[in-house]
Amino acid sequence: MGGVPSDYKRGEMKIGAQKHTFDGFMGFTVYGGTVIALMLIFAILTVGGVGLSWLPALITTLIIGVVVGIALKLNGTYFASITGLAIATAIVCAVVGLFAG
């Protein structure tokens, strides 16, 4: 098998599809990991050892999310997503607070 000639030429394969897939995976990992980290920060600030009320914890988490987004040079989709998640969290927490008394 070692002496069989081949049409393979090293470095000539088109890798556009593989590069696009890898870039998408890395983007998903960065965005997903950041959002999961922000959810954990919010949970730690509210029910963890810190014991903040939900509104200051939400504002702190949003500020941390913006700083991390700027540091990682994430695009506008990230900032729109964390803003939307913050608004949804505020609505849910306010409704739960009304029912809880």
C-alpha positions as CSV (number, residue, x, y, z in Angstrom):
1,M,0.0,0.0,0.0
2,G,2.9,2.3,0.6
3,G,3.9,2.5,-3.1
4,V,0.5,3.2,-4.6
5,P,0.4,6.7,-6.3
6,S,-2.3,9.1,-5.4
7,D,-4.0,12.2,-6.8
8,Y,-3.9,13.8,-3.4
9,K,-1.9,17.1,-3.2
10,R,-1.3,18.5,0.3
11,G,-2.8,22.0,0.9
12,E,-5.1,22.1,-2.2
13,M,-8.4,21.0,-0.6
14,K,-11.2,23.6,-0.5
15,I,-12.1,24.1,3.2
16,G,-14.6,26.9,2.9
17,A,-17.5,24.7,4.3
18,Q,-15.4,23.4,7.2
19,K,-14.2,26.9,8.1
20,H,-17.7,28.2,8.1
21,T,-18.9,25.3,10.3
22,F,-16.0,25.9,12.7
23,D,-16.6,29.6,12.9
24,G,-20.3,29.0,13.6
25,F,-19.5,26.5,16.3
26,M,-17.1,28.9,18.0
27,G,-19.6,31.8,17.8
28,F,-22.3,29.6,19.3
29,T,-19.9,28.5,22.1
30,V,-18.9,32.1,22.9
31,Y,-22.5,33.5,22.9
32,G,-23.9,30.5,24.7
33,G,-21.2,30.3,27.3
34,T,-21.5,34.1,28.0
35,V,-25.3,33.9,28.4
36,I,-25.0,30.8,30.7
37,A,-22.4,32.7,32.8
38,L,-24.7,35.7,33.1
39,M,-27.6,33.5,34.2
40,L,-25.4,31.9,36.9
41,I,-24.3,35.4,38.0
42,F,-27.9,36.5,38.4
43,A,-28.8,33.4,40.3
44,I,-25.8,33.8,42.6
45,L,-26.6,37.4,43.3
46,T,-30.3,36.7,44.1
47,V,-30.4,33.4,45.9
48,G,-26.8,32.7,46.5
49,G,-24.7,34.1,49.3
50,V,-25.0,37.7,48.2
51,G,-28.8,37.9,48.7
52,L,-29.5,41.0,46.6
53,S,-33.0,41.9,45.6
54,W,-33.9,40.9,42.0
55,L,-33.7,44.4,40.5
56,P,-30.2,45.4,41.7
57,A,-29.0,41.9,40.8
58,L,-30.6,42.3,37.3
59,I,-29.0,45.7,36.8
60,T,-25.6,44.4,38.0
61,T,-25.8,41.3,35.7
62,L,-26.8,43.5,32.7
63,I,-23.8,45.8,33.3
64,I,-21.5,42.8,33.6
65,G,-23.0,41.4,30.4
66,V,-22.4,44.7,28.5
67,V,-18.8,44.9,29.8
68,V,-18.1,41.3,28.7
69,G,-19.7,41.9,25.4
70,I,-17.5,44.9,24.7
71,A,-14.4,43.0,25.9
72,L,-15.2,40.0,23.6
73,K,-16.1,42.3,20.7
74,L,-19.5,40.7,20.3
75,N,-22.0,42.1,17.8
76,G,-25.3,43.8,18.2
77,T,-27.3,40.6,18.3
78,Y,-25.7,39.7,21.6
79,F,-26.6,43.1,23.1
80,A,-30.1,42.9,21.8
81,S,-30.4,39.4,23.3
82,I,-29.2,40.3,26.8
83,T,-31.5,43.4,26.7
84,G,-34.5,41.3,25.7
85,L,-33.6,38.6,28.4
86,A,-33.3,41.4,31.0
87,I,-36.7,42.8,30.1
88,A,-38.3,39.3,30.2
89,T,-36.6,38.6,33.5
90,A,-37.9,41.9,35.0
91,I,-41.4,41.2,33.9
92,V,-41.4,37.7,35.3
93,C,-39.8,38.8,38.6
94,A,-42.3,41.7,39.0
95,V,-45.3,39.4,38.4
96,V,-43.9,36.8,40.8
97,G,-43.3,39.6,43.3
98,L,-46.9,40.7,43.0
99,F,-48.2,37.2,43.7
100,A,-45.7,36.5,46.5
101,G,-46.7,39.7,48.4
